[in-house]
């Protein structure tokens, strides 16, 4: 089962209300240093926060970490850190002029954010509805019987998101979704591009693929010259992936992989769940979870085929471009309970697979036919061009310049 759901998370937030209030009072009197930056990311030293850090390194910046592994990765990259949930983490957040997050306020010390220039980079173009557009955001969990609890949770969410000063959008199409989901006005959601996908717009795509393949070989040894199929299902708010293969599915999957000398990398969502173990040990199926790689985006150039359902990776794959297949056995239920921006067919086309049997047939066609692979690649590219206004690899620079323009003192001293 999955390790997190909105209901469970919201219960914890309600219980922490006194601490939130104490933190807000403290930030009203603690002076901020506008030249100091604090970075955080829920999945580790990764995503758009890392891209922004690398685009504009500075001396007066620190990354808040929540685990020894994150601290070690930051040390390896030469990034100074502070423990997120320590007093020092609160103090550095409360003193920072600029706070950068990718998921939510909990990426940094959530109690010290009030009054900072808050940059929310987000972590993908939403296909499924998020934030205020999705009913699961205000799921009260076991507090459901409390009168007015959903109203209280919605109010708290709006107040939290109202602190965002800058939320860069990939395009005008995406901008509308973010404004609606976070309750923000146009001025705070400029179309600057997403820093996290700069790595997918390199000056030399062939060199980028070689480097991505080298990085992939480091974390998944023994791939050799095999083609790589990445399966990346999205999160289902506490429920396991309904497309988890059964023994018959595994037989079909392994047959296709063997025939075309391919390896399936299973990238379950960091908050999702499912048993992806084949019935017998095989080198044709390998795990690529968040415990192995916090952010899979830099590895997309090393992949030959992407299989997903409702993940934002579907929008990013076209930047490579990467042939993309869709497996969505629960699309009607998902549309009813979570909802989509637009229609699913606008993204997946009218041939999304409903079972692994259907998906394996499509996968065999892509791996066995250059023309079919090119057709899928072209379709992914068309989708990406509709969603990404910028494809020049300079999104992080644009975001950095927008921050400095809004908070001139934040320019500080570059390292």
C-alpha positions as CSV (number, residue, x, y, z in Angstrom):
1,X,0.0,0.0,0.0
2,X,1.0,3.6,-0.5
3,X,2.6,5.5,2.3
4,X,0.7,8.7,2.2
5,X,-2.8,10.0,1.5
6,X,-4.3,13.5,1.6
7,X,-6.7,12.4,4.4
8,X,-3.8,11.3,6.7
9,X,-1.8,14.4,5.9
10,X,-4.6,16.7,6.6
11,X,-5.3,15.2,10.0
12,X,-1.6,15.9,10.9
13,X,-2.0,19.5,9.7
14,X,-5.0,20.1,11.9
15,X,-3.2,18.8,14.9
16,X,-0.3,21.1,14.2
17,X,-2.4,24.3,14.0
18,X,-1.0,25.7,17.3
19,X,2.6,25.2,16.0
20,X,1.7,27.0,12.7
21,X,0.4,29.9,14.7
22,X,3.4,30.1,16.9
23,X,5.7,30.1,13.9
24,X,3.7,32.8,12.2
25,X,4.0,35.0,15.2
26,X,7.7,34.4,15.4
27,X,8.2,35.4,11.7
28,X,6.5,38.7,12.3
29,X,9.3,39.8,14.6
30,X,12.3,38.0,13.2
31,X,14.0,40.2,10.6
32,X,14.7,38.7,7.2
33,X,18.0,39.0,5.3
34,X,16.9,39.5,1.7
35,X,20.2,38.3,0.4
36,X,19.8,34.9,2.0
37,X,18.2,32.0,0.2
38,X,16.8,28.7,1.5
39,X,16.1,25.7,-0.8
40,X,14.1,22.6,-0.2
41,X,12.6,19.7,-2.2
42,X,10.4,16.9,-0.9
43,X,12.3,14.2,-2.9
44,X,15.8,15.3,-2.0
45,X,18.6,17.2,-3.8
46,X,16.8,17.3,-7.1
47,X,14.0,18.7,-9.3
48,X,13.6,22.3,-10.1
49,X,15.2,23.5,-6.9
50,X,18.5,21.8,-7.9
51,X,18.3,23.3,-11.4
52,X,17.8,26.8,-10.0
53,X,20.7,26.3,-7.5
54,X,23.0,25.2,-10.3
55,X,21.9,28.1,-12.6
56,X,22.7,30.7,-10.0
57,X,25.0,29.4,-7.2
58,X,25.5,31.9,-4.4
59,X,27.3,32.1,-1.1
60,X,24.4,33.0,1.1
61,X,22.2,30.0,0.4
62,X,21.5,26.7,2.2
63,X,19.6,23.5,1.5
64,X,17.3,22.1,4.1
65,X,17.5,18.3,4.3
66,X,15.4,15.8,6.1
67,X,17.5,12.6,6.1
68,X,21.1,11.5,6.3
69,X,20.9,10.4,2.7
70,X,19.9,13.9,1.5
71,X,22.7,15.4,3.6
72,X,25.3,13.0,2.0
73,X,24.1,13.8,-1.5
74,X,24.3,17.5,-0.8
75,X,27.8,17.1,0.6
76,X,28.8,15.2,-2.5
77,X,27.6,18.2,-4.6
78,X,29.2,20.8,-2.4
79,X,25.9,22.2,-1.2
80,X,25.8,23.4,2.4
81,X,22.9,22.0,4.4
82,X,20.9,22.4,7.6
83,X,18.5,19.9,9.1
84,X,15.0,20.9,8.1
85,X,13.1,20.1,11.3
86,X,15.8,21.5,13.7
87,X,15.7,24.9,15.4
88,X,18.5,25.9,13.0
89,X,16.2,24.8,10.1
90,X,13.5,27.1,11.5
91,X,15.9,29.9,12.0
92,X,17.4,29.8,8.6
93,X,13.9,29.7,7.0
94,X,12.6,32.5,9.2
95,X,15.6,34.7,8.3
96,X,15.8,33.9,4.6
97,X,14.7,36.6,2.1
98,X,14.0,34.0,-0.6
99,X,12.5,30.5,0.0
100,X,12.5,28.0,-2.9
101,X,10.3,24.8,-2.8
102,X,9.1,22.3,-5.3
103,X,6.2,20.5,-3.6
104,X,5.0,22.4,-0.6
105,X,6.0,24.4,2.5
106,X,7.2,21.2,4.2
107,X,10.1,21.1,1.7
108,X,11.7,23.7,4.1
109,X,10.8,24.4,7.7
110,X,7.1,25.0,7.2
111,X,6.8,27.1,10.4
112,X,9.3,29.8,9.3
113,X,8.0,30.6,5.8
114,X,5.7,33.5,6.6
115,X,7.1,36.8,5.2
116,X,9.7,35.4,2.8
117,X,9.6,35.8,-1.0
118,X,8.2,32.3,-1.7
119,X,9.1,30.6,-5.0
120,X,7.0,27.5,-5.7
121,X,8.6,25.7,-8.7
122,X,6.2,22.8,-8.5
123,X,7.3,19.4,-9.9
124,X,5.4,18.8,-13.1
125,X,2.7,20.0,-15.5
126,X,-0.6,18.8,-14.0
127,X,-2.7,16.4,-16.1
128,X,-4.7,15.3,-13.1
129,X,-6.4,18.0,-11.1
130,X,-4.5,19.3,-8.2
131,X,-4.9,21.8,-5.3
132,X,-8.1,23.6,-5.1
133,X,-9.3,21.9,-8.3
134,X,-9.3,18.5,-6.7
135,X,-11.6,17.3,-3.9
136,X,-8.9,15.0,-2.4
137,X,-6.9,18.1,-1.4
138,X,-9.4,18.8,1.4
139,X,-10.1,15.2,2.3
140,X,-10.5,15.3,6.2
141,X,-9.6,11.6,6.7
142,X,-10.7,10.3,10.1
143,X,-11.9,13.9,11.0
144,X,-14.7,13.6,8.4
145,X,-17.4,13.8,11.1
146,X,-16.2,17.2,12.4
147,X,-18.6,19.9,11.3
148,X,-17.1,22.4,8.8
149,X,-13.8,20.5,8.6
150,X,-13.6,20.6,4.8
151,X,-14.3,24.4,4.8
152,X,-11.5,24.8,7.4
153,X,-9.1,22.7,5.4
154,X,-9.9,24.7,2.2
155,X,-9.4,28.0,4.0
156,X,-6.1,26.8,5.4
157,X,-4.9,25.6,2.0
158,X,-5.8,28.9,0.4
159,X,-4.0,30.9,3.1
160,X,-0.9,28.7,2.7
161,X,-0.8,29.1,-1.1
162,X,-1.5,32.8,-0.9
163,X,2.1,33.1,0.4
164,X,3.5,32.1,-3.0
165,X,5.1,35.1,-4.7
166,X,6.3,33.3,-7.9
167,X,5.1,30.1,-9.5
168,X,6.7,29.8,-13.0
169,X,4.5,28.2,-15.6
170,X,5.6,26.1,-18.6
171,X,3.2,27.8,-21.0
172,X,0.0,29.9,-21.0
173,X,-2.0,26.7,-21.2
174,X,-0.4,25.5,-18.0
175,X,-0.6,28.9,-16.4
176,X,-4.4,28.7,-16.2
177,X,-4.2,25.4,-14.5
178,X,-1.8,26.6,-11.8
179,X,-3.7,29.8,-11.2
180,X,-6.8,27.8,-10.6
181,X,-5.2,25.1,-8.5
182,X,-3.3,27.5,-6.2
183,X,-5.7,30.4,-6.2
184,X,-3.2,32.8,-7.6
185,X,-3.4,35.8,-9.9
186,X,-1.7,36.2,-13.3
187,X,1.1,38.4,-11.9
188,X,2.4,35.6,-9.7
189,X,2.3,32.9,-12.4
190,X,4.5,34.1,-15.3
191,X,5.3,31.9,-18.2
192,X,9.1,31.5,-17.6
193,X,9.4,27.7,-18.2
194,X,10.1,25.0,-15.6
195,X,13.7,24.8,-14.4
196,X,13.4,21.1,-13.7
197,X,13.2,20.3,-17.5
198,X,16.2,22.4,-18.6
199,X,18.2,19.2,-18.6
200,X,15.9,17.9,-21.4
201,X,16.8,20.8,-23.8
202,X,20.6,20.4,-24.2
203,X,22.6,22.0,-27.0
204,X,23.8,18.5,-28.0
205,X,21.1,15.9,-27.7
206,X,23.4,13.0,-28.6
207,X,25.9,13.9,-26.0
208,X,23.1,14.4,-23.5
209,X,21.8,10.8,-24.2
210,X,25.3,9.4,-23.7
211,X,25.6,11.2,-20.4
212,X,22.1,10.2,-19.3
213,X,22.9,6.6,-20.2
214,X,26.1,6.7,-18.1
215,X,24.1,8.0,-15.2
216,X,21.5,5.3,-15.6
217,X,24.2,2.6,-15.8
218,X,25.6,3.9,-12.5
219,X,22.3,3.3,-10.7
220,X,21.1,0.3,-12.7
221,X,24.3,-1.7,-13.5
222,X,24.4,-4.3,-16.2
223,X,22.1,-2.8,-18.8
224,X,24.7,-3.1,-21.5
225,X,23.1,-2.3,-24.9
226,X,19.6,-3.4,-24.0
227,X,16.8,-1.0,-24.8
228,X,15.1,0.6,-21.8
229,X,11.4,0.8,-21.2
230,X,10.4,3.0,-18.3
231,X,7.1,2.3,-16.5
232,X,6.1,5.3,-14.4
233,X,2.6,5.2,-12.9
234,X,1.3,8.1,-10.9
235,X,0.0,8.4,-7.3
236,X,-3.5,7.3,-6.4
237,X,-3.9,8.9,-3.0
238,X,-3.1,6.0,-0.8
239,X,-4.3,3.2,-3.1
240,X,-2.0,0.8,-4.9
241,X,-1.5,0.9,-8.7
242,X,-4.5,-0.9,-10.3
243,X,-2.2,-1.9,-13.2
244,X,0.1,-3.9,-11.0
245,X,0.9,-7.0,-13.2
246,X,-0.4,-10.4,-12.3
247,X,1.4,-13.6,-13.3
248,X,-0.2,-13.7,-16.8
249,X,0.7,-10.1,-17.3
250,X,4.3,-10.8,-16.4
251,X,4.5,-13.6,-18.9
252,X,3.4,-11.2,-21.7
253,X,5.8,-8.5,-20.5
254,X,8.8,-10.8,-20.2
255,X,8.1,-12.3,-23.7
256,X,8.2,-8.8,-25.3
257,X,11.3,-7.8,-23.4
258,X,13.1,-11.0,-24.3
259,X,12.2,-10.8,-28.0
260,X,13.4,-7.2,-28.3
261,X,16.4,-7.3,-25.9
262,X,14.8,-4.7,-23.6
263,X,14.7,-4.1,-19.9
264,X,11.7,-2.7,-18.0
265,X,12.5,-0.2,-15.3
266,X,9.7,0.2,-12.8
267,X,9.4,3.8,-11.4
268,X,6.6,3.6,-8.9
269,X,5.5,7.0,-7.6
270,X,7.4,8.2,-4.5
271,X,4.0,8.2,-2.6
272,X,2.5,5.3,-4.5
273,X,2.5,1.6,-4.1
274,X,2.2,-1.7,-5.7
275,X,4.0,-5.1,-5.9
276,X,6.0,-5.1,-9.0
277,X,8.0,-8.2,-8.4
278,X,7.9,-10.7,-11.3
279,X,7.0,-14.3,-10.3
280,X,10.6,-15.4,-10.9
281,X,13.9,-13.6,-10.7
282,X,14.9,-11.9,-13.9
283,X,17.3,-9.3,-15.1
284,X,14.7,-8.0,-17.6
285,X,12.8,-6.1,-14.8
286,X,14.6,-3.7,-12.5
287,X,13.3,-1.3,-9.9
288,X,14.1,2.5,-10.3
289,X,12.2,3.9,-7.3
290,X,12.7,7.2,-5.5
291,X,15.0,5.3,-3.1
292,X,17.3,4.7,-6.1
293,X,16.9,8.0,-8.0
294,X,15.0,11.0,-6.4
295,X,14.3,12.6,-9.7
296,X,14.0,10.6,-12.9
297,X,13.8,13.6,-15.3
298,X,17.5,13.7,-16.0
299,X,17.4,10.1,-17.0
300,X,14.7,10.4,-19.6
301,X,17.2,10.9,-22.4
302,X,18.6,7.4,-21.7
303,X,15.2,5.8,-22.1
304,X,13.8,4.3,-25.3
305,X,10.1,4.0,-24.4
306,X,8.0,5.6,-21.7
307,X,4.9,3.8,-20.3
308,X,2.7,5.9,-18.0
309,X,-0.9,6.6,-17.0
310,X,-1.5,10.2,-15.7
311,X,2.0,11.3,-14.8
312,X,3.3,14.7,-15.8
313,X,6.2,12.8,-17.4
314,X,3.9,12.4,-20.4
315,X,4.4,16.1,-21.1
316,X,8.1,16.0,-20.6
317,X,8.9,13.0,-22.7
318,X,8.4,15.0,-25.9
319,X,11.3,17.2,-25.0
320,X,13.6,14.3,-25.7
321,X,11.5,13.3,-27.7
322,X,10.5,9.8,-26.4
323,X,7.9,7.4,-27.7
324,X,5.2,7.3,-25.1
325,X,2.5,4.6,-24.4
326,X,-0.4,4.9,-21.9
327,X,-1.8,2.2,-19.6
328,X,-4.9,3.4,-17.8
329,X,-7.2,0.5,-16.7
330,X,-9.0,2.9,-14.2
331,X,-9.5,6.0,-16.4
332,X,-13.2,6.4,-15.9
333,X,-12.9,6.1,-12.1
334,X,-9.9,8.3,-12.0
335,X,-11.7,10.9,-14.1
336,X,-14.6,10.8,-11.7
337,X,-12.7,10.9,-8.4
338,X,-9.7,13.0,-9.3
339,X,-10.5,14.6,-12.6
340,X,-8.4,15.9,-15.5
341,X,-7.5,19.2,-17.0
342,X,-9.1,18.9,-20.4
343,X,-9.8,15.3,-21.5
344,X,-7.5,12.3,-21.2
345,X,-7.7,11.6,-24.9
346,X,-6.1,15.0,-25.6
347,X,-3.0,13.7,-24.0
348,X,-3.1,9.9,-24.5
349,X,-4.9,9.8,-27.8
350,X,-7.7,7.4,-28.4
351,X,-5.7,4.2,-28.1
352,X,-4.6,4.2,-24.4
353,X,-4.2,0.6,-23.3
354,X,-6.7,-0.8,-20.7
355,X,-4.6,-3.9,-19.8
356,X,-1.1,-5.2,-20.0
357,X,-2.1,-7.4,-22.8
358,X,-3.0,-4.4,-24.9
359,X,0.0,-2.5,-23.7
360,X,2.4,-5.3,-24.6
361,X,1.0,-5.4,-28.1
362,X,1.7,-1.7,-28.5
363,X,5.1,-2.0,-26.9
364,X,6.1,-4.8,-29.3
365,X,5.1,-2.6,-32.2
366,X,7.2,0.3,-31.0
367,X,10.3,-1.9,-30.2
368,X,9.9,-3.8,-33.5
369,X,9.2,-1.0,-35.9
370,X,11.1,2.1,-36.5
371,X,8.1,3.8,-38.2
372,X,5.9,3.0,-35.2
373,X,8.5,4.3,-32.8
374,X,8.8,7.5,-34.9
375,X,5.0,7.9,-35.0
376,X,4.8,7.7,-31.2
377,X,7.9,10.0,-30.8
378,X,6.3,12.6,-33.1
379,X,3.0,12.5,-31.1
380,X,4.9,13.0,-27.9
381,X,6.8,15.9,-29.5
382,X,3.5,17.5,-30.6
383,X,2.1,17.3,-27.1
384,X,5.2,18.7,-25.5
385,X,5.2,21.7,-27.9
386,X,1.6,22.5,-26.8
387,X,2.6,22.5,-23.2
388,X,6.2,23.9,-23.1
389,X,6.5,27.4,-24.4
390,X,10.3,27.4,-23.8
391,X,12.7,24.7,-25.0
392,X,16.0,26.5,-24.8
393,X,17.4,25.1,-21.6
394,X,17.3,28.6,-19.9
395,X,14.2,28.3,-17.7
396,X,16.2,28.4,-14.5
397,X,18.0,31.6,-15.6
398,X,14.6,33.2,-16.4
399,X,13.2,32.2,-13.0
400,X,16.4,33.5,-11.2
401,X,16.2,36.8,-13.0
402,X,12.5,37.2,-12.1
403,X,13.3,36.6,-8.4
404,X,16.1,39.2,-8.4
405,X,13.9,41.7,-10.2
406,X,11.2,41.3,-7.6
407,X,13.7,41.3,-4.7
408,X,16.8,43.2,-5.8
409,X,18.6,42.6,-2.5
410,X,18.4,38.9,-3.1
411,X,21.0,39.2,-5.9
412,X,23.6,39.1,-3.1
413,X,27.0,37.7,-3.7
414,X,27.4,35.0,-6.3
415,X,29.8,32.1,-5.5
